[in-house]
Amino acid sequence: MRKSVSTGAATHSRMPRIAPLPDPEVVDPADLVRAYRAGGIDLVCVLGPTASGKTRYAVGLARRMAPEIPAEILSADSRQVYRGMDIGTGKDLDEYGGIPYHIIDVVPAGTQYNVWQFREDFLKAYADIRARGALPILCGGTGLYIQAVTTGYDFRTHKPLSEAGATHADPTEGLPRNTFFIGTLVDRETRIERIDRRLRERLDGGLVEEIRGLLAAGVPAQTLIGYGLEYKFVTRYVLGELTEEELYTQLSTAIHQFAKRQMTWFRGMERSGTVIHWVEV
């Protein structure tokens, strides 16, 4: 029988204060379909912090578009690309139902995957979706990956494209030019409750066993630790470096801090000129 990991309440009193949430809007899927057909947009991007309901919203959006146009989802999650890392990354593939998805399970666990590989995988999937007349929906919380395929920024030179120089090929070739950004809003108290509940479910649902299996399959412990969050702290627990209580408390705190950093990144995108239409989920 699987050993249950204790999941006592975590302390969040030392967490930094979160900035006020943006005002919510209402996005009409029919308007997006019309804009896509007219060429006003060429990609919908659903972004937000962890546990904000991004995937559920993106899938629901795709289903509501279905009578007019098929839609497919491209994942922008830096860890869901790894095969065998399912529980810790929250793939929840059943949630997609019949909606096609891309850039999930593309490389084996233990390998290294970076933003340039994501860009190439995105380019292929994006072109394929468009060629079949479907509407592409990018969905995820990895801000760097999202910006790499939706903003005019040359990550090779770390300069805006206008300053990159004529010697470089256009790094935006083949990428979307007019992205409609949708952000998923959730208040702080709800997000804390969702994160803690989801962490308990993952620990009780086989996360420790998943990581033991990856270690047994030859994935180095330091590589798993390098993947961060669940894989970092549970690997350290399996190695005997953390107690059950330390595992839950430290991991819970790390996830909450990660969610705050995600929101900081997205609000930074707005300050740089990206328009994000925030919706309540």
URSUL-V381383 format. One record per residue. N is the residue number from 1. RES is the residue in one small letter. NEAR is the number of other ideal C-beta (glycine too) atoms within 12 Angstrom. Layout:
BEGIN
n: {N & N}
res: {RES & RES}
near: {NEAR & NEAR}
END
This chain:
BEGIN
n: {1 & 2 & 3 & 4 & 5 & 6 & 7 & 8 & 9 & 10 & 11 & 12 & 13 & 14 & 15 & 16 & 17 & 18 & 19 & 20 & 21 & 22 & 23 & 24 & 25 & 26 & 27 & 28 & 29 & 30 & 31 & 32 & 33 & 34 & 35 & 36 & 37 & 38 & 39 & 40 & 41 & 42 & 43 & 44 & 45 & 46 & 47 & 48 & 49 & 50 & 51 & 52 & 53 & 54 & 55 & 56 & 57 & 58 & 59 & 60 & 61 & 62 & 63 & 64 & 65 & 66 & 67 & 68 & 69 & 70 & 71 & 72 & 73 & 74 & 75 & 76 & 77 & 78 & 79 & 80 & 81 & 82 & 83 & 84 & 85 & 86 & 87 & 88 & 89 & 90 & 91 & 92 & 93 & 94 & 95 & 96 & 97 & 98 & 99 & 100 & 101 & 102 & 103 & 104 & 105 & 106 & 107 & 108 & 109 & 110 & 111 & 112 & 113 & 114 & 115 & 116 & 117 & 118 & 119 & 120 & 121 & 122 & 123 & 124 & 125 & 126 & 127 & 128 & 129 & 130 & 131 & 132 & 133 & 134 & 135 & 136 & 137 & 138 & 139 & 140 & 141 & 142 & 143 & 144 & 145 & 146 & 147 & 148 & 149 & 150 & 151 & 152 & 153 & 154 & 155 & 156 & 157 & 158 & 159 & 160 & 161 & 162 & 163 & 164 & 165 & 166 & 167 & 168 & 169 & 170 & 171 & 172 & 173 & 174 & 175 & 176 & 177 & 178 & 179 & 180 & 181 & 182 & 183 & 184 & 185 & 186 & 187 & 188 & 189 & 190 & 191 & 192 & 193 & 194 & 195 & 196 & 197 & 198 & 199 & 200 & 201 & 202 & 203 & 204 & 205 & 206 & 207 & 208 & 209 & 210 & 211 & 212 & 213 & 214 & 215 & 216 & 217 & 218 & 219 & 220 & 221 & 222 & 223 & 224 & 225 & 226 & 227 & 228 & 229 & 230 & 231 & 232 & 233 & 234 & 235 & 236 & 237 & 238 & 239 & 240 & 241 & 242 & 243 & 244 & 245 & 246 & 247 & 248 & 249 & 250 & 251 & 252 & 253 & 254 & 255 & 256 & 257 & 258 & 259 & 260 & 261 & 262 & 263 & 264 & 265 & 266 & 267 & 268 & 269 & 270 & 271 & 272 & 273 & 274 & 275 & 276 & 277 & 278 & 279 & 280 & 281}
res: {m & r & k & s & v & s & t & g & a & a & t & h & s & r & m & p & r & i & a & p & l & p & d & p & e & v & v & d & p & a & d & l & v & r & a & y & r & a & g & g & i & d & l & v & c & v & l & g & p & t & a & s & g & k & t & r & y & a & v & g & l & a & r & r & m & a & p & e & i & p & a & e & i & l & s & a & d & s & r & q & v & y & r & g & m & d & i & g & t & g & k & d & l & d & e & y & g & g & i & p & y & h & i & i & d & v & v & p & a & g & t & q & y & n & v & w & q & f & r & e & d & f & l & k & a & y & a & d & i & r & a & r & g & a & l & p & i & l & c & g & g & t & g & l & y & i & q & a & v & t & t & g & y & d & f & r & t & h & k & p & l & s & e & a & g & a & t & h & a & d & p & t & e & g & l & p & r & n & t & f & f & i & g & t & l & v & d & r & e & t & r & i & e & r & i & d & r & r & l & r & e & r & l & d & g & g & l & v & e & e & i & r & g & l & l & a & a & g & v & p & a & q & t & l & i & g & y & g & l & e & y & k & f & v & t & r & y & v & l & g & e & l & t & e & e & e & l & y & t & q & l & s & t & a & i & h & q & f & a & k & r & q & m & t & w & f & r & g & m & e & r & s & g & t & v & i & h & w & v & e & v}
near: {4 & 13 & 15 & 16 & 32 & 20 & 25 & 18 & 18 & 29 & 16 & 25 & 11 & 11 & 22 & 16 & 10 & 23 & 15 & 12 & 25 & 25 & 13 & 18 & 19 & 14 & 33 & 18 & 30 & 18 & 23 & 35 & 28 & 18 & 24 & 31 & 18 & 12 & 12 & 18 & 30 & 30 & 40 & 44 & 50 & 46 & 47 & 43 & 39 & 39 & 37 & 37 & 32 & 42 & 40 & 28 & 34 & 46 & 31 & 28 & 39 & 38 & 24 & 24 & 32 & 22 & 12 & 22 & 28 & 23 & 39 & 36 & 45 & 50 & 46 & 45 & 42 & 35 & 39 & 40 & 35 & 33 & 23 & 30 & 40 & 28 & 30 & 39 & 36 & 35 & 27 & 27 & 22 & 14 & 24 & 27 & 18 & 16 & 32 & 26 & 34 & 33 & 39 & 34 & 23 & 27 & 23 & 18 & 34 & 23 & 20 & 19 & 31 & 18 & 25 & 19 & 22 & 38 & 33 & 24 & 31 & 39 & 26 & 22 & 34 & 36 & 23 & 20 & 33 & 27 & 13 & 16 & 15 & 31 & 38 & 48 & 50 & 48 & 44 & 47 & 39 & 38 & 37 & 28 & 37 & 42 & 34 & 33 & 43 & 39 & 31 & 26 & 29 & 26 & 24 & 18 & 16 & 11 & 15 & 17 & 22 & 14 & 13 & 20 & 15 & 9 & 9 & 17 & 14 & 18 & 28 & 28 & 16 & 22 & 35 & 35 & 19 & 22 & 36 & 36 & 37 & 42 & 43 & 43 & 33 & 32 & 21 & 25 & 14 & 21 & 32 & 31 & 20 & 30 & 37 & 30 & 21 & 32 & 40 & 25 & 21 & 37 & 33 & 21 & 23 & 21 & 39 & 35 & 24 & 33 & 39 & 24 & 23 & 34 & 27 & 15 & 18 & 15 & 29 & 19 & 25 & 15 & 25 & 37 & 25 & 21 & 33 & 26 & 40 & 43 & 40 & 29 & 37 & 41 & 36 & 28 & 33 & 30 & 20 & 12 & 16 & 24 & 16 & 24 & 18 & 22 & 36 & 34 & 27 & 26 & 38 & 37 & 28 & 30 & 38 & 36 & 26 & 31 & 37 & 27 & 25 & 38 & 37 & 19 & 28 & 40 & 25 & 20 & 27 & 21 & 13 & 18 & 14 & 26 & 22 & 36 & 32 & 30 & 33 & 22 & 28}
END
